[in-house]
Amino acid sequence: MRVRFLPMDVTVQVDEGTTLVEAARRAGVEIDSPCAGRGRCGKCRVIVREGRLSEPTELERKQLPPKLLERGFRLACQAKVEGDCVIFIPAASRVEEGKILTGSLIKLGEGQVKLSPLVRKRFIRVEEQTLKTQSADLTVLKEALKARGEEVDRLRFDIDLIRKLPELLRSSGFEVTAVLRDGELLDVELGNTENRLYGLAIDIGTTTVVGSLVNLLTGEEVAVASEMNPQAAYGADVISRLTHAIQTDEGLEELSERAVEVINRIIDELVLSSGVDRESIYDVTVVGNSAMHHLFLKIPPHHLATLPYVPAVSDPVDVPAWRLGIDVHPRANVHYLPNVAGFVGADTVGVMIATGFGRDPRLRMAIDIGTNGEIVLGRGEEVMVCSTAAGPAFEGATIRHGMRAAPGAIESFRIGEDGEVEVRVIGDGKPIGICGTGLFDIVAELLRVGIIESSGRMRRREELEGRIPRPLLERVVEDEEFGVGFVVAEGEEGPILLTQADVRQVQLAKGAIRAGIEIVMEEMGVKAEEIEELLLAGAFGSYLRKESALGIGIIPPMPEERIRFVGNAAIVGARMALISREMREEARRVAKTARYVPLATNPDFQMRFAEAMLFPEPAT
């Protein structure tokens, strides 16, 4: 049976009974499905233009109002093919390139990093052998390296390299460049290639994947590229993906392949934009949370996904690039930085070494606000970390009109004194939904003007009569389907709303992060007013307004000047480990000495969580 997807005009042949989301996946079309096809989020809405599908399921009837079902709307994860059909995917349901933070807002390591990459090159002139000497080719090559100051007595090498060495030496006139890494001969290249030495730093995020191509001779970033993480097709959050890996045949293989495929696409873009030969990339460093770590390395995650959330390994992992399928020099090493414990992974370690945790004597906190929020609190060598499951609300997954930070997403929202609303949309087009930063702004502004109470309850229009300007009052609506709501903007398919249920989702997400903050501070015996600097890391935190973060209470009250955005600090940490042997050791030390604070077993967590769900009273 043929399924044609519009507007991309792609057709795929599938068997009867195949879901539309699976048909789209086979066609190379990504449909947003944060709940991993469980029919819970309602984000995979499509429109049937022609053809026959299965009858709407109970989940579809729950997620889609009757008027939408009558217009041909279906959930792609529920609707099954029963004949040839034509399916239109609305903009809000497409997974498109989002607003991805590829850089950082800090200098490399906030200071000087000693340039000491593990890979180096040595141009040598090898003595041509005669009947009088007859030394082996490898022997004379090692002698030439020894003359350049290299230790060669225990030099390791690959048999494939030895097989090509005789012809390579003679075709080059015995002038070659040796590529070395920690006592290993990685390659021998024709002529002098000492000026071509590159490495790759990768940040595998739950939502996005970022790659940074680095000149190992200078430490400078040559090019950067990013893509959405295609594993999102199996769920927006890490638990959904771990569940897929555990419960589905070949599930772990699928998720690992998705990670490798997107990294290789990023490499393609990097080498194309920079002109660097992929064979000149000899070293790779990778960061990511513990779940991404296990899925990428194809480590069975059964015990990470269930209590007591134990990873298979926390030490750094080194694997040859060819074994993982990473398309760089085949004998390049892939170094995955260490994890800490639980879901606090190498990405947090990257943030810590990039921002000086474990060395800076000041009391500082770093927060990565996202689906899996990590919190770091440190003063000198004392560092505590925790991870809290905020859920995918900040990515728009559980919000009625939520979406990722892609074109059409409302990313900023303001209410003027006269009640007029000002929104900013990514791409400057007509809005189709609300992304995380827009969600923060909307809730903070509605709290400020009194439409939302500190309890999270949205006030009805009659309660607000005479208390807010008329233009604002007219945006407060009520419907038997969603209860009280607020019209944020007019979209392509009708009004874009913030509903009471959306506010509750924000409370759950921000409550989890704030509860983690409070418990970590309590464990260290410090108060919020003592914190000298609060760093907001990661893509989401870097686009967030300080006023909105303080307004909804996701961070403790403090002067705005103490709050600093550091951008994608995790990729900076990966770059530091790429160009500096000392930074790899620092990453190992910080990961080992940081104290992990488990929240699941903390007796005060539920109480703290309930308290943290409340919003602060707005300033008068």
N, C-alpha and C positions, 0 to 999 in steps of 0.2 A: 504494500500500500504506500502511496506517495503522499508525503506531507510537505507542503510548500509554506515557507515562512517569509512574511513580509514585515517591514519594508526592505529587508536585505535581499529578498528574492533568492532564497536558497532552498533547494528541494532535496529531500532524503527519502530513501526507501526503508520502510520498517514493517515489522510483523503486526498483525492485529493484536490489540491489547497493550501495545506500547504506550506509555504515558507521553504526553506532549513534551514534558521537560527532558525526558530521556531521548526522544526523537530530536529535539533541539540540540542536545549535547552531541549526538552522533553527527549532526549537520555542522558542528562547529559554531553553533549559535548559543550564547550564554544568556539564560533567563535568570533573573534575580530569584534566589530561593534560599533565604537565610535560615529557614527551619529545616533544611535538608529534605524537602519533599514530604513533610508530615502533615501538610494542610493547615498549619497553625498560624502562619504569619500573613497569609493572603497577599504576598508581594508578587507572586508569579502569575498575575492576571494577564490573560490573553483574550483576543476577540476572534470568534469563529466566523470567518467570512463565507466559507463554503464547506460542505462535507458533513460527515456523520461521526459523532463521538459518543462515548458512553453517557448514560444519564448522569446528571449532577449528583454527587455524593452528599451525604449529610454534612460533611465538613465544608463543602462548597456552599451549601445552602446557609450555613452558619456564617461564612465569611463574605458572601456576596448577597447584597439585597436583591429582592425579586426583580426590581426594575433593571438591574445590571444583567441578571441571568436572561431576561427577556431580550436584551440588546445583544446577546451572544457572548457575554463575558464568561470565562471559565478559569479555573485554577489549573495551570499547566501540570502541576504535580499530581492532580487527581484525574483529570480528563484523559481517557484512553481512546486510541485510534480504532475506529470500526470501519473505516473506508477512506478513500482519497479525500484530502481536505486542504483548505487554505487557511492559514492562521496568521493574524496580525498581532505583532508584539508591540504594545504601547511603549512610549519612551520611558515611563516610570518603571517598567518591568525589565528593561534591557540593562545588562551589565556593560557599562561603557567606561572608557578611561576616566577616572576620577581626578580630583584635585589631590595629587599625591605629593607629600613633602619628601623631596629627595636630598635636601641639604640640611645643614645645621646652622644654628645661630651662635655657635661658639667657635673659637679657634681650636685647632687640633690639640686636644688635651688641655685646653686653657693654659697653655704654656709651652715650654720647650720639650720636644720629644726627640730623643737621640735616634738618628737614622741608622738603623742596624738590621736591615732585612735578612731573613734567613737564606735567601737565594743570592748568589753573586756570580759574576762572569769573569773569566780570565782568558785574555788573548795570549796564545802561546805559539812559538815556532818549534815544532817537533823535529828532532834530528832524524834525517833520512838514513835508513840502515843500509849497510853494505855487507859484502861477504865476510869482512873482518869482524863486524859487530853482531849482526843477526839477532838483536834484541827484539822482543815482541812489541807489536804496535802499542799495546796498552802500557807496557813497561816504559817506553820512551816518552809516552804522553804523560805518565805520572812523574817522570824525572823533570819534564819541562814545567809541570805544575809545582813541583817541589822547589824549583829555582825561583818561582814567583811567591814563595813563602807558604804554600799550602801543605797541610798535613795529609800525606797520601798512603801511609802504611796500611791503614784499614779502610781504604776507599771502597765503597760499595758501588755496584753497577748492575744494570739490567742486561740480560743476555742479548736482547734485541739490539741494544746499543753496540755491543761488541761485534755483532754480525755485520753491522754497516760500517764499523770503524776503519777497516783496511781501505776500502774504496774511497771513503770520505777523506782520509788523510792524503791519499795520492792525488785525488781530483782537486784538492785545495792547495797543492804544492807544499803540504805539511804545515800550512798556516791555518790554525783553527781557533775557535773560542770554546772553552769548556764551561758548562753551566753546572754549578755546584750548590748543594744544599745539605748542610749538616753531615758532612762525611760521605755524601752520595754524589756520584757523577750522574746528573740528570740527562745531559745531552752533550754532544760535540757538534758544533756548527761550522759551516764553511766560512773562512775568512774572519774578519774582525766584526763581531756583533755586540761588543761590550756596551754600546749605547742603546741597545734594545732590551730593556729589562722591566717587565710589568707584572703587576699583581692585581687581584680582584677582591674587593670586599663586598659581601652580600648580607643584606638584612631581610630575612624571611619573616615578614609580619603576618598576622592572622588575616589582615585585609589586603595589604600591599606588599610587594617585593621590590627592593631597591638594590641596584648594583652600581658600584663605584670603581672605575678603572684608574689605577694609580701607577705613576712612574716610580719604580723602586729606587732609582738613582737619586731622585730629588724629593720624594715623598709627596709630590703634588698630584692632585686629582686631574686626570686628563679628560675624562668624560663620565657622565652619570646618566642612568636610564632607570625606568621603573615600569611596572605593570601591576594591575590588580591580581591578587592571588587567586588562580583558577580553582583552588581547593574550595572556594566559597560555594561552588556548585553542590558540595556535600554538606553545607551548613555554614552559617555565618560565625558560629562560635566553635571553640576548640572541642568542647564535649561532643557536639554533633559529629565532628570529624573523627574523633577517637572512637565513637560508637560505630561509625561506618567501618573504620579500620578493623574493629574487633568482630563485629557481627556479620559482615559481608564477605563472601568468598572473594579473594583478590582485592579486598578493600584497601589494605595497606599498600599493596602494589600500585593501585590506582592513584592513591594520594601521593605516594612518593614520585610516581611518574609525572603527575601534575606539577610538583615542585621543580623537578629537574627540567621539564619542558619550558617552564616560564623563565628559569635561570638561563637556559640556553638561548631563548628569544632575546633576553636582555643582553647577553653576550653578543649576539648578532648585531644588535643596535649599537652597542659600544664600539665594536671593531669597525662598523660601517661609518660611524660619525667621527671616529678618531683616526682612522687609517692604520691602526695598530694591527699587526698580524696576530691572530688568536694563538698561534704557536709560540708567541713571545710572552704569553701570560703563564708564569711559572709557579705562582703561589696564590692560594685562595683562602680567605678567612670568612667565616660565616657566623652570624648571630641570629637568634630567634628564641622564642619561649620554649619551654620543655616539650610541649606538644608538637610544635613545628620541628624541633630537633629530632624527636622519635620518628615522625612521619617522613621527613626528608631522608634520614639515614636508614629507613626501613627497619627500625627496631620495634618489635611488637610492644604496643603501649598498654597492654591489659592492666598492669598494676599501677600505671600512672593514672588511669581513668577511674579507678575505684579506690575507696578508702584502704589504706592511709595515703594514697597518691604518691607512690614511690617510683621514681624514674629508674630506668635500667642502669644508667651511668650518669655521673655528674662531672667526671674528669673531662679534660679536653679530648677530642677525638680527631685522629689524623687518618685520612683515607686517600689513596691515589685517585686522581680525577677520573681516570678511565673506569674505575670500579663503580663510580657513581653515575657515569654517563655525562659528566660535565665537559662541555666542548671547548677545552683550552688545551695547552700542551699535555699530552697523555700522561707524562710522568710528573705533572704538577701535583703538589700536595694540597688537599683540602683540609683546613684546620677549623674545626667547630669549637668555638670558645667554650669554657666550662659553664655548666649550670650551677645553681646554688642548691636548691632543694624544691620539692613540690613543683609548682608551676612557675617558680622564679627561675628564669632561664638565662641563656647567654646574652639575650638582648639587654637584660637588666645589668649584667656584668659589663657589657659595652658602655651603658650609660654611666656606670660607676667609675670606670677608668677614664672616660672622656671628661667627666666633671670633677674628678679629684676626690671622690669619696674614698676614705681610708687614709688620706694624706692631709686634707684640709682640716685645720684645728677648729674651725667655726661649726656651730650647730646648724646643719642644713638638712633640707628635705627635698627629695625628687619624687615626682609623681608622673607616671605614664597613664593618662586617662584613656581607656579603651575598653574593648570587650573583656579583656583580662587585665585589670588595673594593677600595676606594680607600684609599691611604695618603698622608698629607701629613706632611712633616717640615720644620719651619721655625725660624729664629732671626733675628729682625729682618727685613731685606728678603730674606734668603736663604731660598728655599722650594724644596723638591723634592717631586715627586709621582710616584706610579706606580699602576698598576692591575693587579690579579692575579685570574685566573679561578678563584675558589674553587669554582664550580659550585653546583648547587641543593641540595646536601645539607642546608644550614642551613635551607632552606625545606621540608625533608622529602621532596624529590623522589626521591632515590636511597636512601632508608632504608625498610626492610621495612614498618614500621608508622609511617612518617613522614607528616606532614601539615602544612598551614599553621597559623598561630596562630588557629584558629577554635574555636567551641564544641566541646568534647569532646577538645581537645588537652591532653596532659599538658605543663604549662609549668614545673613545678618538681618537684624530686625530692631527697629527703634520706634518709640511712640513719642510724638512731639507734645508740647504743652497744650495744643489745641485739639489733641486726640487724633491727629492725622498719623497714619502709619507709613513708615519708610522701610522698604525691604531691598536687599541686594541679592541678586541671583547670579550664581556661577554661570558664566557665559553670556550674561546680560540679555538672555532671552526671556520667554514667558515661563513663569514658574510651573513646575510639575510636582514638587514635593519639598520636604524639609530635611536638611542634613543636620548633623550633630551640633555644629556651632550655632546654626539658626535655632535649633531646639532650645539650647541654653539661653540664647538671647530672648526668645519669645517667653519662656517661663519666667525669666528674671524680670522682664518688663511688665508682664501681667501681675507678678507679685508686687512690683513697685507701685502700680496704679490701683491695686486692690481688687482686681478681678479674680485672682487666686489668693486664698487665705494661707496662712502659715501651715495649716493642717494639710494643705493640698487640695481642699475642696474649691471647685469653681463656683463663684456666686452666679445666681440666675439674674436675668435682666431686671426683674422687678426689684431685686435687692440693691441694684446699682443705680436706679433712677435718681438723678440729681447729684450723684456722687462722682460721676465721670463725664467727660464731654460727650455730646450726642453722637459724633461720628464713631467714637469708640463703643458706645452703648449699642449701636446698631449692628456691630460685629458679634455681639454675644447672642448665640442662637441656642435652640433646644430642639431635640428630636427624640422620638421614642427609641430609635435605634442606638444612638450614642449618648443620649442625655444632653448635658450642657456642653457647648463647644464655643470656640472662638474662630471667626473667619480671619485667617492670616492674610490670604490673598486669593484672587480669582485665578484659577488655573485653566488648562486646556480642556479638562473634563469636568469642570465645576469648581466649587469653592475648595480651597485647601484649608483644612481645619486642624486646630489643636483641640483634642477632646479630653474629657475627664479621665478616661482610661490612659491617654498619653501621659498626662501629668503623673498618674500613679506609676507608670513605667519609669519616668524620670526619677521619682522619689526612690524607687527600688534600686536603681543604678547608682544614684549619687549617695544613697544611704549606705550601700556596700562599701564604696570607696572611703567615705568619711568615717565609717566605723573602723575600717582598717587603719586609718590615720590616727584615730583616737587611741586604739589599742597599742599601736607601735610607740606612740608618745608615752603612754602609761608604762609600757615595758621599760623604756629608757629613763623614766622618771623626770620628764621635761614637760613644759607647758608651751602652748602655741606662741605666746608672746615672746618666748625665749628664742624661737627660730629666727636666725639672722638672714636666711635666704631660702626661698622656696622655688624650686625649679620645676617647670612644666615641660615635660619631654614628650616626644612622639608627635605624629602628624596632627592628631586631634587637638592636643594641648596647645600647639603652636598657632592655631588659627582662632583660638578661644579668646574672648575679651576678658580681661581681669575682672571688670565690674560684674560680668555675668557669672563667673565662677564664684565670686564672693557673694553675689546676690542670691544664688540658690543654695549656698552653703556647702558646696562640694569640697571646699578647702576651708580651713579655720580662718576666722577674721584676723586680718593683719594689714598693715599699711601696704598700699599697692606697690610702692617702690621696692619692697622686699621680694616681690614676685618677678621672676624672670623666665622668659621662654628660651629654651635651648634647642628646639627643633629636633631633628632626628639624631639625637646623641648616640643612639645604638650603632648607627653606621659609622659615626666618628670613632667609636671604640673599636669597631672592626678594622677600620683603616689604621688606627694606631698599632693594633696587634699585627697588621700586615707589614708595616714598615719598621717595626721595632721589636727585637728579641726581648728587650727589657719589659715592654708592655705586655707581651704574652705571659711573662712571669708575673707581672703585676695583676693581670686578669686571674691567673691561677691563685695568687695569694688572696686577692679580695674575695673571690668566690669561696675560698676555703675558710676565711676568717669571719665573713659576714654571718651574723646570727639570724637564722630563719625563724620567724614568728608565725607558727601555724594558727590560723584563725578558726578553723573548723573545730578545734578542741578547746578553744578559749571559752570559759563559762560565761564571760561577760559579753560575748559577741552579739547574741540575740538582743540583749538589752541595749547595747550601743547602737545596733542596727536600727532598732525601733525608734530610738531618739534621733538618730541621724536622718531618718526619713522626713522629719519635719523641716520646713523651710524657715530661715531666719525671718524675724519680723522686719519689714522694710524700714529703712531710716526715715524719720519724719522730717 
